[in-house]
Amino acid sequence: MTAVDDEAAVDRVLAGDPSAFEGIVRRWQGPLVNLAYRFCRDRGRAEDMAQEAFLRAYRGLARWRRQGMFSTWLFALATNLYRSEIRRIPPVTLPLDRLEPSSGETRDDDVEDRDRAIRRVVDTLPPKYREALILFYFREMDVAAAAASLGVPEGTLKARLARARHLLRRKLPATVWSPRLKEAQ
Amino acid sequence: MTDELDRILSSGADVRPSPTFLRSVMAAVERQADAPPPIPFPWRRALPGIALAAILVIVEAFALGSAMEVNATTVPLFEDMPTPTAMWIVIGLFVSAATTAVAAVRIER
C-alpha cells in the first residue's frame, strides 16, 4: 500500500464505505502501536492507545486537508493523543537503583543492562524532552518529520533534543558507562 | 557517546500488534459507523439566553465600573451588597458564560 492507496482509501471511507479503512489500519498498525509503546512501555496499553488513535483518525478523516502526506497527519494525530494519555496516566518508571542487573557474566548482558538503563532514564525526562527524543528516533532521526508530528518548529525540536541529550548525560550514572563497556564500543 | 545513544534509542522498541488488533480496530470502526451522528448543540434555542446573559454581564460590568469611578459602594443590581461581593458575582457570571461557551464548542465538535 502506498500514499496513493491511502488517499484512495480515505476517499472511499468518506464516500460511505467504512470497510475501506481496513487498508489504512493494516498499513499503519505496526508504526502506531510501536510509537504508542515508546510512550507507555506497556504492550496492552500501547494497543489501546493505537486503537483510539485509529478511531479518532476515522472520525476526523474529513479534516485531513491533503496538503501533506496522510501519514504526517496520522502521526501528528496519534502523537497528540499519546501525549495527552501519558500526561493523564503516566507510565510506571522504576528508579535506576531498583533496576535488577543481570548476572553480568557476558558482554551481551552488560550491554543489555546499559541499554535498559538508558531507556529508563529517558522515561524520567520532563515530557517535552522525552517526547522530542521519542519522535526523533521513531521518525528515523528525521528532524522535519518529528517536528511535524509534534507540531513544533524544527528549531524548537533541535533545541529540545540538545537539552534532552544534556539531561541524559547528567542523569546517567557512571556505572552505566563502565570501562568494560567503553572498550566494547 | 552520542552515536551510541543514537543506536540505543533508535532500537528502542519493536512491538508487533497482536493478531486480533486489526479485527478489534475494525469492529470499533464499524460500531462508530453504525452509531447515529452526534446531536448538534441547539444554538438557535440557546442563543437568546446566551445573548441576554452576555448583555446583562456587560451592563453590570459597566454599572460596576461607573459606580467605582464615582466612589459609590453599590450598583443597581447589587444594592445591598458590598463592592467585593458584587465583583465576585460578576466574575462568577463571566466564568459561567465562558465555561458554557467552551462546553458548547466541544459538544459541537
Interface residues (C-beta under 8 A of the other chain):
Chain A: P18 S19 F21 E22 V25 R26 Q29 G30 V33 N34 Y37 R38 R43 A46 E47 A50 Q51 F54 L55 Y58 R59 R114 D115 I118 R119 V122 L133 I134 Y137 F138 E140 M141 R165 L168 R169 W177 Q185
Chain B: M1 T2 E4 L5 D6 I8 L9 S10 S11 G12 A13 D14 V15 R16 P17 S18 F21 L22 S24 V25 M26 A28 V29 E30 Q32 A33
